[in-house]
Amino acid sequence: MGIVIGLTGSIATGKSTVSQMFKHFEIPVVDADIISREVVNPGEPAYKEIVEQFSEEILNEDGAINRKELGKVIFRDKEKRNILNRIVHPQVRKEMKRQRDGYLARGDKAVVLDIPLLFESKLTDYVDRTLVVYVDSETQLKRLMARDESKEAEAMERIRSQIPASKKAEWADAVIDNSGTREQSFEQLKAILTNWGVIEEDDKA
């Protein structure tokens, strides 16, 4: 049976960069963000429920959900945000499990569940090991401000809305310090996968 790796981090720590690195080892990645977009497409069960709850005012002309408009609604109203989560989250989890189990059934040596809010959503029971991508708070703030062209106060508000990266690092089975170069992070990932028995020394090239 293959190992299920839960990959997570905090905003602007570079989790997506590390997620891409698994392709080098031919390890499939199940991306929760991608699934969350797919389960609200027209024709999906969650789509119908969202339109019923939030009206057709949140739709584009082509009938697809306008994520920006929906975002405005739930940002202002915690109860509506909870309603949306109750609709979408079960569908995302169902699809994540389906994809995860499919990869394991075909004999993959490992599968990654890329879940930004792995700890916040209490989904650690979906995985065998947790891997956190970490940077120090100063680096995180600088990267977020540069990425989104946001002011410091706005960036800090977004960072504080999540569990601190340092706390996630404490809880993790392994940590990649992504403060340096891409190559340095890649070397850390190779070492972790070797330690966990996912790859052999010969696979590390």
PyMOL commands that set and color helices and strands:
alter all, ss='L'
color gray80, all
select helices_A, chain A and resi 15-25+32-38+45-54+56-58+67-76+78-105+124-126+137-148+152-160+165-171+182-195+201-204
alter helices_A, ss='H'
color red, helices_A
select strands_A, chain A and resi 3-9+29-31+110-114+129-134+174-177
alter strands_A, ss='S'
color yellow, strands_A
deselect
rebuild
show_as cartoon
